[in-house]
Amino acid sequence: MRLEDHVAIITGGARGIGRGIALRFADEGANVVIAELDEETGRATASEVEAKGRRALVVGCDVTNPSDVQAMVDATLAEFGQIDILVNNAGLGQQVIEVVDLDVAEWDRVMSVNITGVFGGSQAVAREMMRREYGKIINISSVNGVSAPPLVAAYNASKWAVLGFNKTLAIELAPYKINVNAICPGPVDTDFQKANMSERAAVMGIEVSDLRERLRQSVPLQRWTRPEDLAAAATFLASQDSVHMTGEHLIVSGGLSGVSGVAPKRKSSS
Ligand SMILES: NC(=O)c1ccc[n+]([C@@H]2O[C@H](COP(=O)([O-])OP(=O)(O)OC[C@H]3O[C@@H](n4cnc5c(N)ncnc54)[C@H](O)[C@@H]3O)[C@@H](O)[C@H]2O)c1
């Protein structure tokens, strides 16, 4: 096991990608703190962690609220006495709309969770990690943080911002031997992505099933990304295997981020 007795805080860890990371970290020996708006779903995920023989704590937390974030740190230290890993995963999608029609309130809503939440969580946890001169911070960006699909400008900007913040934090925390890295997931079939797909299909005037299939076909490895794919990358970044990496980002998208054409069909003989 690569994370034996480590303590990991995962924001938005109740469902989707965060849940996938929580379960894999538990498999790797970690105790898990789920910092969530949705405490009820968080408790269900915590039970799954406990069923793997690990300890779990659910903390009600809105990552946009500094006092909630400090309470998350305090509750973790009270329960476990240390914080080894922070995964800034909590995030949300935006209304699918052109920039010229995008309301500033919607822009602010997306930014407050997707980048201000990453800043707040990192700041509160870094202070504790600096004291111990040990820690791993993993920021969840997106393929939209290295590309720019239309109709979701606020989301794209928030995910590019995560990568800029990731690099600055990495340099500032390097003297304390704290590793700060990001993951850029391709599309994962979570609640957030389901809502995005149906809104986008409606705007484009096509069936959501057609849009989903088009997206799948545009992925060189020919499938959507799964929480397990991201949990594997997060485990690497949370472990000492990545000790000489900081300020980097791993793109886990089946090759989608590099697409500038269509892959040739397989040769019939191979
Ligand atoms: N699903 C995808 O296709 C995809 C692709 C790339 C990146 N991402 C990113 O991955 C992360 C997780 O996304 P997901 O698809 O698992 O979404 P999801 O909606 O399935 O889960 C997000 C979780 O975050 C929690 N959350 C939302 N706002 C919060 C807040 N203010 N404070 C605390 N918790 C909050 C929700 O309650 C939920 O449990 C997000 O940062 C998202 O932008 C997702």
The ligand as a Gaussian input file, in Angstrom:
#p B3LYP/6-31G(d) Opt

LIG

0 1
 N      -16.927000      15.233000     -14.698000
 C      -16.112000      15.724000     -15.608000
 O      -16.275000      15.503000     -16.805000
 C      -14.921000      16.566000     -15.185000
 C      -13.912000      16.790000     -16.141000
 C      -12.830000      17.588000     -15.780000
 C      -12.737000      18.121000     -14.500000
 N      -13.740000      17.872000     -13.606000
 C      -13.582000      18.456000     -12.263000
 O      -13.573000      17.425000     -11.303000
 C      -14.087000      17.911000     -10.056000
 C      -15.180000      16.971000      -9.563000
 O      -16.213000      16.959000     -10.515000
 P      -17.300000      15.794000     -10.622000
 O      -17.555000      15.589000     -12.048000
 O      -16.932000      14.653000      -9.751000
 O      -18.573000      16.576000     -10.031000
 P      -19.810000      16.099000      -9.119000
 O      -20.835000      17.151000      -9.290000
 O      -20.149000      14.691000      -9.390000
 O      -19.188000      16.179000      -7.639000
 C      -18.755000      17.399000      -7.105000
 C      -18.840000      17.336000      -5.592000
 O      -18.392000      18.604000      -5.087000
 C      -19.290000      19.044000      -4.079000
 N      -19.259000      20.511000      -4.018000
 C      -19.720000      21.385000      -4.965000
 N      -19.554000      22.648000      -4.547000
 C      -18.964000      22.576000      -3.314000
 C      -18.546000      23.552000      -2.379000
 N      -18.736000      24.863000      -2.600000
 N      -17.963000      23.125000      -1.238000
 C      -17.806000      21.801000      -0.985000
 N      -18.204000      20.833000      -1.832000
 C      -18.767000      21.223000      -2.985000
 C      -20.650000      18.508000      -4.510000
 O      -21.544000      18.428000      -3.409000
 C      -20.273000      17.147000      -5.084000
 O      -20.306000      16.125000      -4.118000
 C      -14.564000      19.336000     -10.331000
 O      -13.552000      20.232000      -9.939000
 C      -14.742000      19.358000     -11.836000
 O      -14.623000      20.638000     -12.379000
 C      -14.827000      17.112000     -13.925000

